[in-house]
Every structure is written in C-alpha cells, then in structure tokens.
C-alpha cells in the first residue's frame, strides 16, 4: 500500500509541470509558491485544531520548510528559463544525491545494486527527456532543487520514523514556506496578484493535490519505506509527465521516450533487489521483501 501511495504522488506530480507552466502566465513564480502553500496550510487547519499540542515539531518543520522553500522556488523559477525536457532530466537526477547524502548523514554505504539501478534510471531519464541541452541558469536552479529535494526526503524520513505527527509536520512546513515566499516577494518588490481566473484554478489545483495530498501521502509512506526506495518510485514522475503531454497535452508519442520510461521502470525494479538478503536465499530461507 505504501508503494501505491507513492504511485499516486508521482501521477499527480507528473501533471504539475503542465499546470505550473499555465499558471506562470498570470502570477510571479515566487508569489505562486507562497499562495499555493498558504492555501494548503489553511485546508489543514480543522485537523490541526484537534491536536492538543499545536506547537509540536516547530523546530523540525522550520528545517524542512527552509529546504522545501528552496526546492519549490528553484523549480518554479527554473521553469521560466529552461525547457520542460531539461527540467525533467535534471530534476530526476535527485536519485543520485540520495545514496550520497545517506552516506554523508548516516554513514550508510550504498549497495552495488543500488548504484546499478541508479545508472539504469539515469539512462532511462536521458532517453525519456532527451537529456540536458543548452545548459542555462534555469537548469542550475533545477539542479539545486534536485539536490535539496534529496536532502529534504532523507531528513523527513528521520523525523517520520521518529513518530512525528504528519499533520503538524505538514501544516507547519506549509505556512512557513508561504511566509518565506511572501517575504521574498515583498523585499524584491515582485507582484503578488494573480491576473486571471485560470491562474487561480491552477494554483488551487497545485495546492490541493501535488502540495497537500501528495506530500502528506509521501510522509505516510516514508514511515515504512527506505529513502532510496521512495526516490526510485519518484523517478517515475517524468514518465507520467510525458504521458500527460502525449494525452492531455496533445503531443506526438515518441517511441524512444517511451523506451526511456520502460528503462526507468526497469531500474526501479532492479533497485528493489537491494532489499533482498542473498545469503538467506541460498539457505532457502524467506527473502525479507
């Protein structure tokens, strides 16, 4: 069930690029981040008020909110300057940073099969998105987003497995990210307004689905799954983004990209073998899946 929850996340996030691009025509990128996170926080208020200690997890949430603000601001602003294919490929390489950070933060050495699966996934991403071309400042922002997102995933894993309240952790992060975004918008004198009703529809969609529901489902899934497994599932996001582009976006199906999507899936399957205990398998014991 945890994997199914993560699958829901990547399907929703796969539609995010199209919706975000549409919204950027009527609102400044940083203002959009602030508005969508504020809406998500407001929606959670009825559940938060049922908690006895609303101020729990403020320190943890602040750390995560700083990282989340960097992720979403870098990604949203980066989309203004780069192509969807570059964003899809560079954003997907966050899977590379997960074993690196796990080693730096926890001293956990990556298994050989995890490195193999990472290589397969990156190759699949390259086929699916066409790789990064004409590297620009938008691509730099997306690369920063990928690295920081990997760190956010690992730190969230630490807090969630320490039995943090997922509702409070999400709520405090959401309003803090909104506050950071509005602060940056104000000091840089960026406009806060949304210029069209279509822009509001897009922002509300982004607040309810990829921000609120998908992020909450991700935290619940991380109670049971390891960061590398979560990261592998999330590499399917560009595949669903391409699927939405081929269907709702009306773009032509490119078979080499479809092959790339299959290879990403194959890399995810290979990565799952990192959980197998081969010594026990030789002894004909049950594999710990």
C-alpha positions, 0 to 999 in steps of 0.5 A, spaced: 500 500 500 505 504 501 508 503 494 501 505 491 501 511 495 507 513 492 504 511 485 499 516 486 504 522 488 508 521 482 501 521 477 499 527 480 506 530 480 507 528 473 501 533 471 504 539 475 509 541 470 503 542 465 499 546 470 505 550 473 507 552 466 499 555 465 499 558 471 506 562 470 502 566 465 498 570 470 502 570 477 510 571 479 513 564 480 515 566 487 508 569 489 505 562 486 509 558 491 507 562 497 499 562 495 499 555 493 502 553 500 498 558 504 492 555 501 494 548 503 496 550 510 489 553 511 485 546 508 489 543 514 487 547 519 480 543 522 485 537 523 490 541 526 485 544 531 484 537 534 491 536 536 492 538 543 499 540 542 499 545 536 506 547 537 509 540 536 515 539 531 516 547 530 523 546 530 523 540 525 518 543 520 522 550 520 528 545 517 524 542 512 520 548 510 527 552 509 529 546 504 522 545 501 522 553 500 528 552 496 526 546 492 519 549 490 522 556 488 528 553 484 523 549 480 518 554 479 523 559 477 527 554 473 521 553 469 521 560 466 528 559 463 529 552 461 525 547 457 520 542 460 525 536 457 531 539 461 527 540 467 525 533 467 532 530 466 535 534 471 530 534 476 530 526 476 537 526 477 535 527 485 536 519 485 543 520 485 544 525 491 540 520 495 545 514 496 550 520 497 547 524 502 545 517 506 552 516 506 554 523 508 548 523 514 548 516 516 554 513 514 550 508 510 554 505 504 550 504 498 549 497 495 552 495 488 545 494 486 543 500 488 548 504 484 546 499 478 539 501 478 541 508 479 545 508 472 539 504 469 534 510 471 539 515 469 539 512 462 532 511 462 531 519 464 536 521 458 532 517 453 525 519 456 527 527 456 532 527 451 537 529 456 540 536 458 541 541 452 543 548 452 545 548 459 542 555 462 541 558 469 534 555 469 537 548 469 542 550 475 536 552 479 533 545 477 539 542 479 539 545 486 532 543 487 534 536 485 539 536 490 535 539 496 529 535 494 534 529 496 536 532 502 529 534 504 526 526 503 532 523 507 531 528 513 523 527 513 524 520 513 528 521 520 523 525 523 517 520 520 520 514 523 521 518 529 513 518 530 512 525 528 505 527 527 504 528 519 499 533 520 503 538 524 509 536 520 505 538 514 501 544 516 507 547 519 512 546 513 506 549 509 505 556 512 512 557 513 514 556 506 508 561 504 511 566 509 518 565 506 515 566 499 511 572 501 517 575 504 521 574 498 516 577 494 515 583 498 523 585 499 524 584 491 518 588 490 515 582 485 507 582 484 503 578 488 496 578 484 494 573 480 491 576 473 486 571 471 481 566 473 485 560 470 491 562 474 487 561 480 484 554 478 491 552 477 494 554 483 488 551 487 489 545 483 497 545 485 495 546 492 490 541 493 493 535 490 501 535 488 502 540 495 497 537 500 495 530 498 501 528 495 506 530 500 502 528 506 501 521 502 509 521 501 510 522 509 505 516 510 509 512 506 516 514 508 514 511 515 515 504 512 519 505 506 527 506 505 529 513 502 532 510 496 526 506 495 521 512 495 526 516 490 526 510 485 518 510 485 519 518 484 523 517 478 517 515 475 514 522 475 517 524 468 514 518 465 507 520 467 509 527 465 510 525 458 504 521 458 500 527 460 503 531 454 502 525 449 494 525 452 492 531 455 497 535 452 496 533 445 503 531 443 506 526 438 508 519 442 515 518 441 517 511 441 524 512 444 521 516 450 517 511 451 523 506 451 526 511 456 520 510 461 520 502 460 528 503 462 526 507 468 521 502 470 526 497 469 531 500 474 526 501 479 525 494 479 532 492 479 533 497 485 528 493 489 533 487 489 537 491 494 532 489 499 533 482 498 538 478 503 542 473 498 545 469 503 538 467 506 536 465 499 541 460 498 539 457 505 532 457 502 530 461 507 524 467 506 527 473 502 525 479 507 521 483 501 
